[in-house]
Amino acid sequence: MNTPLTNPPSTVSAAQVGGRSTRTVAVAVLIAFAIPIAIYAFAFQFLGAGDPVFHARFATFPLMAAFHVLGGGFALLAGGFQFSTRLRAAAPTLHRWLGRTYLLVVLLGGIGGAVLATMATGGLVARVGFFLLAMLWLWSGAAAYRAIRTGDVIRHRRWMMRNFALTFGAVMLRLEMGVLTGALGYSFADAYPLVAWLAWVPNLVLVEWFLLRRDAA
């Protein structure tokens, strides 16, 4: 007797589907917030947009300023797309080249950021915060590169998550400055040293919490 053919049971659980949907939404939100700040970075560098005080300060080290502003802008523009599983599956070559470009601009942006941090507005607290951010940005980028060169894809992705959390500090800085100076009434002088740390430390904490939670699942 012939038995009717049936579809094999699905091996994808509802939790897995929900997790993928959550990741898709999270990536889309990251990209949506990152792109406007990336555009602002290009406008700052090429069109003179932004605070003239910063332009005057950056003019002291024009090459390092260009490295930092354009490197950060390109990193924001490309970084979010690297977490798209659809892009990795559909266009692996594009994913690899975007990744190489991303790590190169992080290198340039981090070098420029480290130099600019030594003269940052906000005194010693801001300078230390921004300098440490630049160093961790460079270090995590190097760690991601070393991992993928040795074929350790999982470790590479973990370091890329940490690195983009630092890249995304450029977005958080502007959001937090708006809240502190606009909604909470802080002066720029009081707010800027705070965001030199708040723009990136919580991002890293959130990523580490996510990785630990995923490892424990």
PyMOL commands that set and color helices and strands:
alter all, ss='L'
color gray80, all
select helices_A, chain A and resi 14-47+52-58+62-83+85-90+92-117+123-149+153-167+169-183+188-198+201-216
alter helices_A, ss='H'
color red, helices_A
deselect
rebuild
show_as cartoon
